Amino acid sequence: MKHISLIYIILASLLIGTSCKESFLDRAPETSISDAEFWKSASDLQLYANNWYTIFPTYTGFGTLGVYGIDADGGSDNMITLSYNSMLNAERVVPATGGGWDWTRVRNVNYFLANYSKSTEAWDVIGPYVGEAYFFRAYFYYTLLKQFGDLPWINQPLVPNSPELYDARISRGIIVDSMLNDLDKAIEYLPSRNASTTRISRINKQIAQLFQARVALYEGTWEKYHSGTPFGVTGSTGEKYLQKAAQVTDNLIANPGGNALDPLTATTANNNMGYWGLFNQTDYRNNAEVMLFRHYIIGVNAGHNWHRYTLSGAGRGITKNMVDAYLCTDGSPISTSSLYQGDNTLLDVVKNRDPRMVQSIYINDNQHYITTGGSTVIFQVPTFSLANEYKSATGYQLYKGHNPSSTQQVSDQGTTGAIYFRFAEALLINAEAKAELGTVTQQDLDNTINKLRSRVSMPNMILSSLPSDSSPEFPALSRIINEVRRERRVELAFEGFRLDDLFRWAAADEKIFGLKPLGAIRSQWDGIVPAETLNTFPINSGGYIELFRNVAAMSAGYKFNVARDYLYPLPTDQLTLNPALTQNPGW
């Protein structure tokens, strides 16, 4: 069964033309084609719907660089950039305008939903595009929810005198209920993956299910862990959303519609690198795990430049905290396993560890390759060159998603596909929702986490005998929640989930505030990297690279304000235009 690729040949066909800087308060819907001429065929609806797909990131158009670098761009304890993250350091200010309070995309979907019924085509032809509309309205609202919390619910196209323009924000719980209702419709109207061979490149039923579960898990844990704070929902513990996340993923796992975990047995450039290989393919249409991806075709939608930053580390680096999260091959954490070899060298740090680690980090084992000067060579040391603005930040250099193979580059344009949704996330959502509900069983773990572990030859997670950990990441929580969260962190590392996870867990006080991210032991490169270069990377008392140690603004670590910074501030102009709006806590 062919899978879903996202080939961007649609940009010139965008129908709605509004600036992303303009508020929905300021404009009425516009079309470049009259309504009398449009809305007649399924092709018209498809043409309109195409513009929604531009929300998905490219390798060079999201954050700073790359899909597999957005843990750094968003800011987290997984990965850092050479410049500290000002948001994590509590340096945001209330914007005069903009600041993410942008309703253009919601407005475009609403305009579609108000007009699609003018089509004379049969429902089974136009229904999938209506399903896409409901999916994307929920998707756009999800972005706004994560930024601002409570929101107005707008489900119709507005004009300058619409009274809804002056509505107050309503509880985030009501907003999420409305989003889940939209996604129920999307799931009903969209075709299944295994029945949609003629709709390659588009959202299907299973993607909508996965996204609905993502939303439900996010809100369920947000309301649980922010309960009793200004960010919570009065009277709610989030339980109904956790139940929804478990229910939806139960159904998706039982009826995957052609989706499945990749066995990680595909031939790769190196032996035993199946996990790495999963993220380094050009065409995922026949990959059962990858549910939606961007397919780069030279001459159609160009390529990307991500491969160029393989050599340098792309100005970012994996943290020691992330490195320490990987279990040893006996299934125990480094705090208690006798297999742990320490981290005096890159070879030591990956020895006897979860195989996903060596497939995510560059090490000098003669099996990790890198592109330099147009040639593919064996990796030796991280890039610390003072002349290279994209040098490695921590010495732990990202390998996941980096393919140096010249066969995936055409005229210096990379063609490795960018993954947006993959089936593994459904398994992790299921396990976490049930762990949070206190209902998880060994069978649940066998159906989810242990499938992820077994494909990389890691021991099963056994509910009755979870390994001890003298340094649990979340000491106040149960062992099972800690271990489920660890598995999520490792499996989805550097794919852009971590900051959202820390926020929904209300964990910034534990994981961000006061954090001074560490890297590798600097001395392992003494005599290999010139001292005048290496010594520009400061170290802590243990000899680990402490990138921000000499930056005055970071002298005591991140200053994240847990009473304010979980949400963005609303822009001043919107508060002035609509007095019914209120500012977020602490702003």
Secondary structure by P-SEA (a helix, b strand, c coil): cbbbbbbccccccccbbbbccccccccccccccccccccccaaaaaaaacccccccccccccccccccccccccccccccccccccccccccccccccccccaaaaaaaaaaaacccccccccccaaaaaaaaaaaaaaaaaaaaacccbbbbbcccccccccccccccccaaaaaaaaaaaaaaaaaccccccccccccccccaaaaaaaaaaaaaaaaaaaaaacccccccccccaaaaaaaaaaaaaaaaaccccccccccccccccccaaaaaaaccccccccccccbbbbbbccccccccccccccccccbbbcccccccccccccccccccccccccccccccccccccccccccccccccbbbbcccbbbbbcccccccccccccccccccccccccccccccccccccccccccaaaaaaaaaaaaaaaccccaaaaaacaaaaaaaaccccccccccccccccccccccaaaaaaaaaaaaaacccccaaaaaaaaccccccccccccccccccccccccccccccccccccccccccccccccccccccccccccccccccaaaaaacccccccccc
